[in-house]
Amino acid sequence: MYVMPSGKATDLIWSRPEPGARRPRLSRRQIAETALAIADAEGFAAVSMRRLASELDAGTMTLYHYVRNKDELVALMDDAHMAEELVPKGEMPEGWREAMGLIARRTRASLMRHPWALEALRSAQMGPNALRHFEQSLQALSGTDLDARSKFGILAVVDDFVFGNVLRARELVERRTTPPEVVEAITAYATAEIESGSYPQTQALMHDSEATSGLLDTDGWFELGLEGLLDGIARRFGLALSAGD
C-alpha cells in the first residue's frame, strides 16, 4: 500500500520539524484532518491546497510553510488515516488470533469511514503511523514460533482480505446511485432468466428469504470471512485457535 519515494530521507516531510512559533496557528494534524473531512464529504478529487486554505481560513501560501506540495499533503492524510487503525496502548490482546482480528477490524473500520483512501492513498509516503501499524501487526504474532517469512505472509493475506472486502462493500454502495430505470431493467431481465429454470441453484437461492435477507450484509460477510481465514491460518501453521488454547 505504500511506496517509498526515491531521494534522500531529508526530502520527506517526516524529517522536518513543524514550523516554529513565528508561523501561523496551524498544525500538520489540523491540516490533515481538514483534508480528510473534505475528501470524505466530496471525494479525494476535491482536495486541493486552495480548497484546504479556504476551509482553514488561511492563505494558500501559508500552507506551503507546512507542506511543500500535494504529495506531502497526501502523506499527512495517509498518516492521519493510519492513526485510526492503531490499537490504543494497553488494548492489544495477548492471543495472536484475537490481536490479528482486532487489527483487521480496526483497519476495515478506518477504510470504511474513508472509502476513497484505499486507492487515493496507495502511493503515499510511508509515515510514522504506518510504521507503528506494521509494528503492531508483528507484535500480534510475536508470541508464536513462526519464522519471519510466515509472519509476513500472514500479514499480507489478512491485508488482502480486508482490502478486498472494503472494495466489495464500496462497490455495493456505488451501485445504489444507479438510475432507477436501469435497476428496474436489470431486475426484470435477471428475474425472467432465473425463473426460466435455466439456473436452478440461483432460483432456489432467490426463493430462500432467509438467505437473500443477508445478501447486502457486508459486515456479516467480513466477520464470516475473517473468522474462516484465521481458522485456516491456525490449521496451516499449527497455531492455537484462541489465547486460552
Secondary structure, DSSP 4 states (H G I P E B T S, - for coil): ---PPSS-GGGSGGGSPPP-TTS-S--HHHHHHHHHHHHHHH-GGG--HHHHHHHTTS-HHHHTTT-SSHHHHHHHHHHHHHHHHSPPTT---SSHHHHHHHHHHHHHHHHHHSTTHHHHTTTPPP-HHHHHHHHHHHHHTTTS---HHHHHHHHHHHHHHHHHHHHHHHHHHHHTTS-HHHHHHHHHHHHHHIIIII-HHHHHHHT-HHHHTTTT-HHHHHHHHHHHHHHHHHHHHT--SSTT-
